[in-house]
């Protein structure tokens, strides 16, 4: 299972948009209410959040307020991808991959 969280400018006061997602190939949205999007090839930083989704904000806080400023890297898109790979979202043993799209480093 996947989730995509979009953080538009000013999201801190207006909130962010979250969309549940699934991986698919050749998905047709004709005659359905589904939305299909293709994520382009990007460079990603990957973090693993261990624990329930309700504590995910702690991992995101570290990524955006500690790791990203110290890494000298910048986001290439205003969104992140969450990949729920083990356990249920509210299970203490859950593992969620957090994928952060990054700009290419300067040469």
N, C-alpha and C positions, 0 to 999 in steps of 0.2 A: 504494500500500500504506500501511496505517496501523498504528500500535501505540498502545495505551493503557496507561499505567503508573499504577497506583494506589498511593499512599503512605499507608497507614493510620497512625494514631497509633502511635508506637514503631517505625516501620519501620527506623530506623537499626540496631536490634539484631535484628529479626526478618526484615527484608527487605521488598521491595515485590512487587506482583503485576503481571505484564506479560501482555497479551493482544494477539495479532495481530488485526487488524481489516480489514474492507473496507467501502467505502461501498455502500449498497444502499437501494432503496426498495421497500416492500411485501414485504419478506423474510418468508417463512413458515418457522417452525422446527418445524412439525408433523412428527412422525415422523422427526426428525433429531436429531443430537447437537449441533447448532449453538445458540449463544446469540445472541439479537438484542437490542440495546439502542438506544434513541434518545437522542442527546445533545441536551439542550434548548438553545434559543437563549441564548447567553451572551456576555459581553464578553470578548475574548481579547487577550492580548499575543502577538505572533508574533516568534520569533527564528529565524534560519537558521543551522544548523550545517553548515559545509562541511568535508568530510573523512569518513573512515570512522567507522562506528558505534562502534568500540572507543574513540574519543576523545570520544564524546558527553558523557561525564561532565564534561569540562572546560567545555563550554557550560552544562550544568545547574548546575555549581558556580557559574559566573558569575551565572546567572539567580537562583538561590536565595540566594546569599551576598553578592552585590554589587548587582545591579539591583533586586531586590524590596525589600530594606531601604531603599534610597535612593529608591525610587519612591513611598513612602507608600501603596502599594496592598497589598491582601491577596488571597490566593487565595479563590475562591468554592467550589472543590471540591478534594479531596485527590488530584487526578490531573492528568496532562498527556496531550496527544495528540501523537504523532509522525507526520508525513506524509513518507513517502519519495518525493520528487518527481523526483529525477534520479540516475541511476547506481545501482549495487548498494550495499547497506549497507556492504560492506567495501572499496569502491572509494575511492581517495583523492580522486576528483572527485565523490563523492556529495554531495547536498544534502538535508538533512532539515529540514523546518519543525517547530519546537517551538511548540506552542500551549498557553498557560498561561491557565486560566480565572480571571478577576478579578472581585472584588466591584465593584459600581458605586461610583464615587468619591463621597465626601460632598459635599453641596451647600452 
